[in-house]
Amino acid sequence: MERYSIVSSIGCGTYGQVFKAFNKVTGETVAVKCLKKKVYSWKECMALREIKSLKSITSHANIVGIKELIREDSSFLFFVFEYMPDGNLYTLSSSVLLIGREEFQTTL
């Protein structure tokens, strides 16, 4: 995580907390998810359902790509994702009640 600087918290869920960060070398803005569950080996990391799913989907226009997976201090796991400035799909789909179905479909 030395390459990244945390800017702010984006949200917190059941499995972890997501932060907005930037790469100190490239200046790129990213989203960093810190997993709450401790992992003690790379084998354990690769066995996680989220990792298996992300590995199986190499690139898709509607799926946020993972840039990097970092294991630190022998137990903390960080996922580095592309940053989505408009939020996540849940946030967008929740707004359908506010903006109307037609406009929402155009947004996606």
Secondary structure as UniProt FT lines:
FT   TURN            2..3
FT   STRAND          4..12
FT   STRAND          16..23
FT   TURN            24..26
FT   STRAND          29..35
FT   HELIX           42..46
FT   HELIX           49..56
FT   TURN            61..62
FT   STRAND          66..72
FT   TURN            73..75
FT   STRAND          76..82
FT   TURN            85..86
FT   HELIX           89..94
FT   HELIX           96..99
FT   HELIX           101..107
//
